[in-house]
Amino acid sequence: MSPARRSAPTVLRLLGWLPVLLLLCPPAARGDCSHPPDVPNAQPTLGELTSFPKQTTVTYKCDEGFVKVPGKPDSVVCLENDKWSEVAEFCNRSCDVPPRLPFASLQNPYRNQNYFPAGSTVEYECRMGYRRDRSLSGTLTCLQNFTWSKPDEFCKKKACPTPGEIPNGHVKIQTDILFGAAISFSCNTGYTLVGSSFSYCSLEGENVKWTDPLPECKEIACPSPPAIANGIILEQHDTYIYRQSITYKCEKGFTLVGGNSIHCTVKDGQGEWSGPPPECKDSSQISKVTPAVQKPTTVDVTATEAPSTPQKTSAVNVTATQNLAVPSTTTRFHTTSTSKGAVIIASGQHLPTFSLLGHTRLLAYKIAPTAGYAASCLSLQPWRYHGVSKLPMPLTGEPCESGGLLRTFPFLRPST
């Protein structure tokens, strides 16, 4: 048998295995599409796909910095001829979404848009609480470098009404009275705030208004003044407000000890009296006690004509006590030094004063059984006596206010 005859059965046997070999070949060998085509500025989203049978769809995603052009397809399909469908370039450069402005928002047509090529524009509208400034543009443009143009402040805050004034109080405007601003309220001393201490310029519908009305500053009142035994309050009232004073007076036969007046003051926003009330003591009991008097020193004060330049002077401190008897006559001015350095006016003595004529003049004083009188200070310039005045709150040992020679003391009046 020739070699040709022997090879023929071998070829036939190999052809019989062809269907089996075709089944064992990979899908691409069976007519599937090849790898998806390249698309400018985009990449296919394959996931776990390794083969692409007929009717397989592959979608593309734009590269970073590029945006899908609206209306253009972004996918390909494996056709019956084992080829991919045609796809045009659909990714392009774009500005980011327009910036969010505190005073304005994008108009409706642009709110869902994400493709903004160079040269495109968007328009804004004012937010609530703002008004449109027509002199400025409300449009932004995507520039050639794919950034947005700088916006003008084309919407301005609306203004609340002028808040007005508070009687006996103050309105403090923190910054201005525009939308979002705050103002505060306070009262003068002696008044308390009734209402809110702050108000804010806020929205009400399409307009703005203050959240709280102006408060009221109400006078602070003190409690009823304390009563005293054997005494009365002159000119009583139903209420007593800040700085209002009351005066006490003793009944006949009693002497007032302490200040004859107290006034209404304020502490921690509450009204209270400036101090304790005086006392009314039996005058007969007061006159029975006479203070121990040491050896007196006679003081004669001789005035000279007013000098052209002030000269050094010595002040004389005078302290009144409650135990001085009412004298029937007056004598020269005697003083007695005490361990504390004060000077006591002895019973039946009087105080000196000065005249401008260069003569010594002694004015007689005596202890008064009634309260409310005090000797006034002797002024150095000029050297003349200012008389006796009724002080609202005479205090023993209070110094002269402007360099006087004597200190004021209570319970004295000019002798007759």
ABEGO torsion letter per residue (X at the ends): XBAAAAAAAAAAAAAAAAAAAAAABBAAAAGBBBBBBBBBGBBBBAEABABBBBGBBBBBBBBBGBBBBBGBBABBBBBAAGBBBBBBBABBBBBBBBBBBAABBBBAAAAABABBBBGBBBBBBBBBGBBBBAABBABBBBBAAGBBBBBBBABBBBBBBBAEBBBGBBBBBAABABBGBBBBBBBBBGBBBBEBABBBBBBBEABBBBABBBBBBBBBBBBBBBBBBGBBBBGBBABBBBGBBBBBBBBBGBBBBEBABBBBBBBGGBBBBABBBBBBBBAAAAAABBBBBBBBBBBBBBBBBBBABBBBBBBBBBBBBAABBBBABBBBBBBBBBAAGBBBBBBGBBBBBBBAAGBBBBBBBBBBABBGBBBBBBBAOBBBBAEBBBBABBBBGBBBABGBABBBBBGBBBBX
